[in-house]
Amino acid sequence: MQSDIPDVDSGSLPSVTRDQMREVDRLMIEEYGIRLMQMMENAGLQLARLTLEYLDRPVHGHRVLVLAGRGNNGGGGLVAGRRLAAWGADVAVLLATAPDAVKGVPLQQLDILQRMDVTAHQFAGTLPEHDVVIDALIGYGLQGSPRAPVSRIIDAANDTTAPIVSLDVPSGVDVDTGEAPRSAIRASATLTLALPKAGLVRPEAQRFVGELYLADISVPAALYERLGLGTILPFTAGPVVRVATT
């Protein structure tokens, strides 16, 4: 894959635990007034841009399959699907749950896609034809192993030969330990948000993470300082960077 995405040395960045990331999200919403919809839009846009790296250009007619859970991670995947559809890709959405189980901001994103005539179906055992897969099934909140039907979707995705781009964390991987007790996505690339999650930079996670990228979701630098993480400016070279290991 040819890319002009800049590198940042992994040693120059702190990593965050699940609990620290929850606090980042809380402070962004409660203290800075940065709404969940804004964060989701930022994440989805950068995910769509990274997914372009795994598609031939022009993208018109190329098939993108979005695997979406019902939570906020799934909402970010739906944003990416919307962006790619607007750029000419043939996008299909496979939901891990019934459409009426999607609530809140992710439901707004699903509604927009449906108004654009992008198909969204609940997983029924097989994956539609695709050239690239976006994994937005489970976010950083997972503790334990994925349960069916998510585990079955993960296994089906891993059986394909198409590249998989995961949002924030490969579904099934624990963000604190980097371990995956059972089913976990084996991604070609993972676009994690704000800062690397602690488990993703551990050796245990490398076979799941693939290339690790980092995306800006507009976290203020002062917020990191407030959490004792120091002055962090990872996006001086652009809104997406590749986390390069030394």
N, C-alpha and C positions, 0 to 999 in steps of 0.2 A: 504494500500500500504506500503510495506516494502522498506526502502530506507536508504542508508548511506550518503545522501546529507547533508552536515553540515548546522546548523542553524546560522543565524546572527540576532541579536536583531534589530527590526525595529527602536528602539530609537537611535541606534548608527549610523544611516544613514540619511543624508538629502534626501529630495525628490525634484524632479525637475518639473517645469512646461513645457508645450508644447514649449514655446519660448526658455527656457533654453536648452531643448533637441535639438532644431534646432541649437542653437549656439554650443553645443557640437559636433554635426555632422559636422557643417561647419568648426570648428577649426580642427577637426581630418583630414578632407580632405585638407583644404587650408594651414594650418600651419604645420601639422605633416606629410602630405603626405600619410596618411592611406586611401587607396582607398575604395570606396563603396563596391567593390567586396570582399575585405578582411573582412569588417564589416559584410557583408551578409553571408559569409562563416562561420565566427565565430558564428553568431546568429543561423544559420541553424544547425550547428553541435551540439550546446548545446540544441537546441530544439529537435533534434532527440534523443539525450541522455535522455532528460527528458521524452520524449514520450515512451521510452523503459520501464519506470517505470509503465506504464499503459498497457503493453502487457505481456502475459505469455511468459516465456522463454522455449526453444529457440523461436526466433521470426519468424522463417521460416514459410511462409504460412499465417501468421496472416495479416489481412486486415487493411491497413492504408488509410484513406481518407484525402487528403489535400484539404482544401478549400482556394483558392488563388485569391486574387485581382490582379490587373494589376500593382500595385506599388511595392515599395521596401519591404514592409511587405510581400506581396505575394512572392517576390523573396526569402526571408528568408524561407518561407514555402516550396518552391520548393527545396531549398538546403536540408532541413530536409527530404523531400520525397526521394531525391536522396540517401542520406546517409542510410535511412532505407531500400530502395530497395537493396542497395549494401550489407546490412546486412542480407538480405533474406526475408524481409517483402514483401507482395503483396500490392503494392502501386497504388492508383488511384488518379488522380488530377481532381478536379472540378473547373473550372475557372468561375469567376464572369463576364467575358467579352469574346468576341470572341478572339481566339488565336492571330489573326493579330492585335489586339489592344494592346498587350503586347509589350513594347518597352524597349530599353536600357539594363541595367544589368539584370533585371528580364527576358527579352527575352533570354539572354544568358543561364540563368538557365533552362528555359523551353526547349530550344534547346538541352541541354545536356540530360535532362530527356527523350525527344523524341528519341534521339539516343540510349538510354538504353531500348527502347521499353516500357516505362511507359506511359500508356494512359492518355491523357489530353483532357477533353471535356468541352464545355460550359454548364452551368447549364440549364436544360430543365424541371425543375419542381420536380424532385425526386433525392434522393441520392442513390448511389450504396451501396451494402452491405458493412459493415465495422465493425471492432472491436474497433477502436479508431479514433477520428477526430482531425485533426490539423486545427486550425482556424488561417488563415493568410490572412484574407479578407481586413482589414483596420488597419492602423497603428495609431501612435499618432497624426497625422494631422487632424483627423476627428473633424469637428465642425458642430453641428446640428445632424440630424438623418440620418441614412443610407437610401438610396433610392433603389428602385427596380432596378435590380434583387437582389442586396446584401441583402436587408431586407427579401426577400423571402428565400434566402439561410439560413440566420440566423434562421428564424422561422422553417425551415425544420430540421436544425441541433439540435435545442432545443427540437424537438419532438422525437429525438432518445433517446435510453437508454445508448448508448456508452459514455465513458468518452471523454471530449473535452479538448484539451490542446491549449491555446491561445498564440500567439506570441506577446509580448510586451504589448498588451492591449486586453481585450475581445472586439471583433468588435461591435461597437455601443455605447461603453462607452466613455464619455468625460474624457480625461486624466487630466484635470484641476479640474473638479468638482466631478468626480466619478458618475455622473448622466447619465441616459440613457433615453432620452425622449420617445423613441419608441422601436424598435427591438434592442436587444443586446444579444450577446452570453452569456449563463450561463455556464461558464467553470468549469471543475474540477480543473484545475490548469492554472495559467498564468505565463509565463516566460517573465518577463520584462527585458529590456536591459540597462546595464550600471548602472543606479540608479532607485529606485522606482519612478514612476510618481506620482505626488501629489494626483491626484484623486483616485488612486488605493488603497491608505491606508486610505481613508475616509470611514466611516460606510456605506455611500450610495452605495459603490461599492462592498461590500463584497459578496452579493448574486450573483454577476456576476464573480468575480475574482477567487473564490475558493482558493486553496493553492497558495500563492504568492512566486515565485522564481525569482532569479536575476541571469543574465548571463553576463559574461565578454565578451566584444567586443573589448578589448584592448585599452580602453581610458587611456591615460597617467595620472598619479596622478597630474602632474603639470598643466594639463588642468583644473582640478577641482579647484585647488588653484587659477588659473587665473580668474575663474568665481566667486571667493569669497566663495566657498563651503568648504574650508579648506582642510586638508590632509585626503584623503579617501583611504583606502586600504581594500575594502570589500571582496577580493578574496584570502586572505592569506590561507584559508582552502580548496580552490578549485575553478574551473571556474564557478560552479553553486552553489548557496547557497539558502536555504529557508529563507524567511523573516518571522521571528517569532514575533508575537505581544505579548506584555507583559500584 
